[in-house]
Amino acid sequence: MFDRPTLIRQLQTSSHWDVIIIGGGATGLGIALDSATRGFKTLLLEQVDFAKGTSSRSTKLVHGGVRYLAQGNIDLVKEALYERGLMLKNASHLVSNQSFIIPNYKHWDMLKYTIGLKLYDFLAGKLSFGKSIGINKRKTILRLSTLKSDKLKGSVVYHDGQFDDARLAINIAQTAIEKGATLLNHFKVEKLLKNNDGLVNGVEATDAETNLTYALNAKVVINATGVFTDEVLKMDNALAKNSIRPSQGIHLVLDQSYLPGNDAIMIPKTDDGRVLFLVPWHNRVVVGTTDTLLDSHSLEPKALDKEIDFILQTANRYLTKKVTKKDVLSIFAGLRPLAAPKDKSEKTKEISRSHKIIVSDSELITITGGKWTTYRRMAQDVLNKAIALGKLANAKCRTKDLLIHGADGTVNKSQHLYIYGSDQKEIKKLIGEYPELGEKLHQRLEFTKAEVVWAIRNEMARTIEDVLARRVRILFLDAKAAIEIAPMIATILSKELHKNDEWRQQQISDFIEIAESYVIKN
């Protein structure tokens, strides 16, 4: 079901679709799932890999957005808190309840954050993750042993969600395929097709693996390409003005010893006015993020020195255990597709994160903005818009209570395979049949060869990067280890995909070139 030849055959035997989606990030995948479950014949094309861009580079939070509450954006927070509750229910193997502690060094802050978070609790309603409470200095230090205690007055504890972004993307892709959609990664849309009236009625796309180009027709084409939105809008209209201004956010990944408990830390106000999070993730700690407006975007954004210094300085202001560049296991940068500011003075943190649906004169539908937490709602709104325009038959959204592939309600975090949910028994079966697949990929890491084979056979991984960045998250957890095991992964891939040694060598050099930017040069 998830193998490429089967999916390509579906493409070859059908040139007419109800819905074609360009872009395989959180938004595009959510639309594919919503569309397929409404009964529409659905095709999604992603130029590189599912969640290759922004959707694999988040702070790993499923949240309402405490910061948006401070800006008075109540509706956005309320919507996101509702969707957060649905994500926990529908993807229980990947989304979990996470406690956050806001350390307070002034009495006034204690009062301010307690009141603000009580409102946050209230807005969550029945889907609340737990009540926020104030705790004293002694209890704070008991829970956060690496937090500086000098002048600490106490803290406020609140609850939000934590998840694995790229793993959820892959599972949503699998769910969409199970519901009848056709999804292909490494498949680039080159141009939009139009009828005699100038209305978009399909795409021309090339399979990156075979270089074969296909002309594909659809009732509606949806542009869900994030920071690449303007490229697609320019395919539609060469004179289109840029609508997106990318903002970069970076994250550092540290050893668990910097945050040894179960709690995350939220620093509510940094020098640039953003919040900084330290979040436990896969037995490591993710620290971020920054907000740097860029003039251009790329598939592999790189962290700037000033961003790295900012995170290190801010973290060291609060931690007793000093963080230096050499302590960073991995660094990753992601781009937020923000609406282009009307004037130069507009700060990125003040640009609304709510999503926006644009319908071009050609009836191309574009979705921009939003965030991971609201991916399902964004998809619902896009399909409803297509129906309202008369491009699709009326059909109700069915994703509210739809379980995502792998969700089985039971989560045992004592071993790392829990993120596979109901698939973990199949991975264990694989190891039972071929004991050598139980071998660890690297002495520093918990992951096994079986997970690589599983990713290739069942999760549509086609390259070393697909495997190590977004299926088995080693590139994001320990970049040096990822580089060291690249030849081994290439060997497994070439055997599974029947590729020659020249392909294998090319894979290794391509991956190392990308992976080098995840390692901080001291």
Secondary structure, DSSP 8 states (H G I E B T S, - for coil): ---HHHHHHHHHT--EEEEEEE--SHHHHHHHHHHHHTT--EEEE-SS-TT-SGGGSS-SEE---HHHHHTT-HHHHHHHHHHHHHHHHH-TTTEEEEEEEEEESSHHHHHHHHHHHHHHHHHHGGG-----EEEEHHHHHHH-TTB--TT--EEEEEEEEEE-HHHHHHHHHHHHHHTT-EEESSEEEEEEEE-TTS-EEEEEEEETTT--EEEEEEEEEEE--GGGHHHHHHHH-TT----EEEEEEEEEEEEGGGS-SS-EEEE---TTS--EEEEEETTEEEEE---EE-S---SS----HHHHHHHHHHHHHHBSS---GGG-SEEEEEEEEEE--SSTT--GGGS--S-EEEE-TT--EEEE---GGGHHHHHHHHHHHHHHTTSS-------TT---TT--S---TTSGGGGGGGGHHHHHHHHHH-GGGGSBSSTT---BHHHHHHHHHHS---SHHIIIIIISTHHHH-HHHHHHHHHHHHHHHHHHTT--HHHHHHHHHHHHHHHGGGS---
